[in-house]
Amino acid sequence: MRLLTIAYVSVDDPADKRAWSGIHFHLVEALERAGHRVIAIGPLRPQPLLFLCRLLNQFSLRLLGKRFHYRDSVPMAKAYARAIERRLKDVEADILLAPAGLSAIARLRTRLPIVHFNDRSVHGALDYHAVLRDLLPWSRRQSLALELDALANAQLTIYTSEWAAAAARKALPARAQDIVVIPMGANLDPVPPPPPPRGFPPDTLTLLFIGVDWVNKGGPVAYDTLKDLKRRNIRARLVVCGCTVPAEVNDPDVVREGFLDKRDPRQHARLLEHLRTADIFILPTRFEAFGIAFCEAAAYGIPALGPRTGGVPTIIDDGVTGFLLDPEAGGAAYALRIEELVHDPERWQRMRAAARARFERHFTWDAFVAAAMDQVAARGLVKRSR
């Protein structure tokens, strides 16, 4: 396929490494690394509408205990469309790519073929993800309707997991053939080399937890896992990155790293060192649209344990690169799986190699771009005469 000029539509600034967990930044880098030209159509901040919508949401939460999901609302969709259409007037591009762009493309009118990319479908994530719970009835209806508009308006919709894709196909069967699954890449800079050989088990087993919310990411279950391992006479420690561990967790075997900013070289180096030295990655998350942290663990060849929920089963190959557990599983269930590996070091070594191999095939942004461009070419979205 020839190299393309891509109008990259994003509500957030794609140059901001923290926007959408760094996804925009790393995706744009991968597109440019492949030789494509990227024209940023964003960030999009329609004022004063955005301020008023946020204010309405705050009033609704305080007075009614209900959310106004303004990001996927009709007023915002119309405002986004107007802003994008103005910016596209002087742009010569081959395709329009809209990551996390449901409301950005729902009412958009353009001659460009639209490729929509997201990690969740509203139809599958309502009442599942925290930001899509307790919506005002009319806000709920608008979000669902706008997703149908976006699916109908896009020539290609890419979801990062089968969980999300299946919900979208069920919502709009007429466009099922235009909905595909391509996993996201790990937000690592640079991508690490294959992990060097090392022995297992060590004298003290290191469990690594990376999550920004102790409760929602399953921190209490991870801590129960640590305690259960010690009851089984397995020496272990739990390294927690990304969040604050509650004060009542008073255990010298819990390493409290807190939030580590990847933009700070020293903090970034500490995070990478934990990835290099961890033996097991554990994230018993309560809900997960995809789970990039699992991809980062795979890059370092760390066998991972997580729940069978959301996008996690797209990343963990159960029994091959780690273990999938019931979403309600407690620390004892996680500890039992870890103990199996402690008593079967060769299996841990096989999982380590398989995790890294799976990462290289599926979980880099270069792999994502190659697969997405293959889909664009297969559908003939870019004409030779363009």
N, C-alpha and C positions, 0 to 999 in steps of 0.2 A: 504493500500500500504506500502511496506517495505521502510525503510530509504535508501536514495540514496547518492551516491557521485556525486557531480555536478561540472563539469568544467564550471566556470563562466567567460565568455568572455566579456571584456569591454575595450573600448578605454581609458576610464578614470580610475583613481584609485578608486576601490570600497570602500576603507577605508577613502576616503576623503568625509567629510560630505557636502561639497559644490558641489561636482561633480554631475551633472545632478539634481540640486536642492535637493540633499540628497537621491535621489531614490536608487542608488546603495547601499549606506550604510544601509538604512533601510530594503531593500529587503534581503540583505545578512544576516542581523540580524534575520529577520523573518525565513529565511530558516534554519539557525542554531538553532533557538529557537524550530523549529519543529523537530529537531533531525538530519537533513541532514548535510552531510559534504560538505563544499564548498572549492574548489580549485580555487584560482584567476588566471586567464589567462589574465593578464593585470596589469598595463596599457600598451597600445600599442602606441609607439611613433617612428615609422620608420623614422629614420634620415639618410641622409639629405633630403629625399623625402618630409617629412612633411614641413620642412622649405621652400623648393623650391615651393611647392604647395601654401603655404600661400603667398609667395612673388608674384607668378603669379596672385593670387586673388587680391592682392593690386594693382598691375600694371593694371589689367583689370578694376578694379573699378575706378581708377584715369583717365585712358586713354579712356575707352569705356563706363563707367557707367554701366558695366555688371559684374555680379558675376561669379566666378568659384567655384562651390559647391564641393570643393575638398574632403570633408569628404565622399561624396558618388560618388567617381570617380573611374574609372578603375585602374589607377596606385595605388591608396591607397588600393583598394580592393585586388589587387594582393599582395601588401606588407603585408597587414594584414594577408592574408591567409598563406603566407610563415612563418610569425612570429608565428602564432597560431599553425600551423602544427609542427613547431620545438618544441614548448613548450609542445605539447600534446604527444610527443614521450615517455616521461617517466611518463605519467599520466594514472592511472587506474580510470576510471569514468564510470558512468551509462548513463548520458546524458550531453549534452552541452547546457547551457542556455546563450543566447546572448541578453541581454537587450539593446535596441537602437543599435542593431548590424547588421543593414542592410548590410553595406559594409564589415563588418567583416566576414559574412558568405556567401556572394554572390558567391565568388570563392573558398570557403573552401572545402577541401576534407577530410573527416573523417569517421571512422566507427561508431562514436557516433551518436545517434539520436539527431537532432538539434531542440531546442525550441527557437523560435525567439519572442521577446517581444518588443512592441513599442507603443508610444502614437500617432503616426501619420503615414499615408501612403503617400509616395511621390506623388502618383497619385491623392490624394485628397488635398494635401497641397501645390502643386505648384501654385504660384501666390496668395496664401492665407496667408501663413506665411511669415514674413519679410525676413527670411534667404533664402527663396525659390522663391523670386521675382527677376525679371530682370537677369535671368541666361543667360550665353552665350549659344547659340543654341546647341552646341555640349555637353556642360556640362549638359544641360537639358536632352538631349537624353541619356547620360550615366547614370544619376540618375534614370531615368525611367527604363532603361534596367536592371540596377543592382537590383532594387527592384523586378522585375520579376524573376531574378536569385535567389534572396534570398528567395522569396516565394516558388519557385520550390525546393530549396535545403533544406528547413525546413520541418520536419515532423509535426510540430505544430507551428502556428503563433498566438500569443495573442496580440490583440489590446485592448486599454483601453476604447474605445468608439465605438458605432455603426457607428459614422461618419467615423472613420478611417477604420473600418472593411469593411464597405460597399464599400468604394473606392477600397480596395485591392481585394475584391471578384469580382468586376466589371472588374478590370485590368487583373485578371487571374482566370476566372471562373472554370477552371479545378481543382484548389486547394481550391475552396470555402469551401469544407467540412472540411478543415484543418485550417480554420481561425475562431477564436472564440473571444468573448468579455469578458474580466475580468477587472473591474475597478481597478485602482491603490489605494494604501493606503495613508493615510495622514502621512506626515513626522513629527510625534509628538513623543517626547521622554521625559517623558513617555506618554502613552495614558491617557488622563484625565478621572476621574470618571464621571458618569452622572452628569449633572449640577443640582445644588440644586434649589428648587422652589424659584421664585421671582415674584414680582408684575409687571404689565405692564398696561398702559404706565408709564414711569417715568416722573418726572418734566421736564427733558431735555433728549431727545432721542439721543442715541449714535449710529452713523453710523460708521462702520469700513471698511476701504479700505486697502487692502494689495496687492501691486504690485510694480514691480521693474522699471516700465516705466510709468510716469504720463500720457502721451498721449496715448500710445498703450493699456494701461490697462483701459482707459476710465476715467481718473481723471477729465477732464473737465466736463464730464456728471455727475459724482458723486458730483462735486461742484455745478453744476446747480441744482441738486436734493436738496442739502442743502438749497440753496437760495429759491427754490420754496416751500419747507416745511415751511420756515420762513415767506414767503408771505401768507401761509395758516394759520398763527398764531400757528404753531407747533414749539415749542422750540427744537432745535437740534444742534448737533455738529458733525463734521466729523473728525475722527481720521485717519491719513494717515501714513501707515507704508510701508517701502520698497523703497521709492523714494523721490526725492526732489520736493517739491511743488514750482511752479514758483513764483517769487517775486510779480508779479502783482495780485496774489490771496491774497489780503490784507483783511483778515477776522478773527476776534478774535475767531470765532467758528470753525476754522480749526486748529486742533492739528497736528503739524508737527513733526513726530517721526523720519523721515528719515529711512535709512537702519538699521535694527536691526539684528546683527550677532548672529545666534543661537549658535555659539561656545563660545560666551561670556556669562557667567552665568547671569550677570546683564541685558544685553540687551535681552537675551532670556526670563528672568523673566518679563521684561516689555511687550514683545510681548504676552506672555501668559496671563498677567493681562488684556490686551486689549481684548483678546479673551473671557476671563471670564466675562467681564463687558459690552461687546457690546450688543446692542438690535437688530440691523439689520446689515447684511453683504452685502455690495454693491460693485460690480466689473463689470462695463459696458465695459468689455474688447472688443477690436476691433477684435482680433483673439485669439483662445485658443485651443491648441491641446487637452488638458484635463482640467486642472484647479484644482490643488491640494489645492490651498487656499480655494476653496469651500468645499473640504472635511474637512479641518481643522476647518472651521466655523461650519460644521455639527457636528463635535466631541464635540463642546461646545454648541450645541443646538441653534445655531443662524439661524433664517430664513434668506435665502439668495436671493438676486436679481441679475440676470445676463442675458446676451443676449442668444438668441436661435442660437448659433453658435458653430462650432467645437464640442468639447467633453462636453461642459457645460450641454446640455440636458441629458447626462448620469448621471450627479450628482444631479441636481435639479429636483425634482418631482414637476412639475408645479402645483401650487395651494395646494400642500400638505406639502412640505418642504421649499417652497419659491415661487418665481415667475420668469418665463422666459419671456423676452420681446423681441420685434423685435430688430435685430441688429442695426437698425438706430434710435431706440427710444432715445428721449432726456430726460433731467432732469425732465420735467413735468410729463412724463409717469411714471418714477420711483417714483416720489413723490406721485402720485395718488395712486399707489399700497401701499406705506407705510402708507398713510393716511387711507386707508381701514383698515389696521391692528390696527392703533391707535384707530379707532372707533369700533373695534371688538376685544377686548383683549383676548377673549376666543379662537379666531382663531389663534392669535399669540401664545398662550400657546399650542395649538394642533400642530402647525407647529414646535414649539420648540421640543416637544416630538418626533414628526415624524422625524425631522432632525437627532436627536441623534440615534434613532432606525435604520434609514437607514445607518448611519455611521457604527454602530456595525455590521450590516449584510453584507455590501458591501465595506466599505472604510477603512479597516485596512489591514496592510500588512500580518497579520496572515490569514485573509480571502482570500487575493490574493493567498498566497502560497497553502492553502488548495484547492482552486478551480483549480489552475494550476496543482497540483499533481493529482487531480481527472481526469483531461483531459489527462495527461500523462498515467495514469493507464488505462483509458477507451480505449485508442488507442493501448495498448499493446506495448508501446515504450521501456519498460524495461522488458527484458525477465527474467524469474525466474532463468535461468542458468547463467546469467551474474554475 
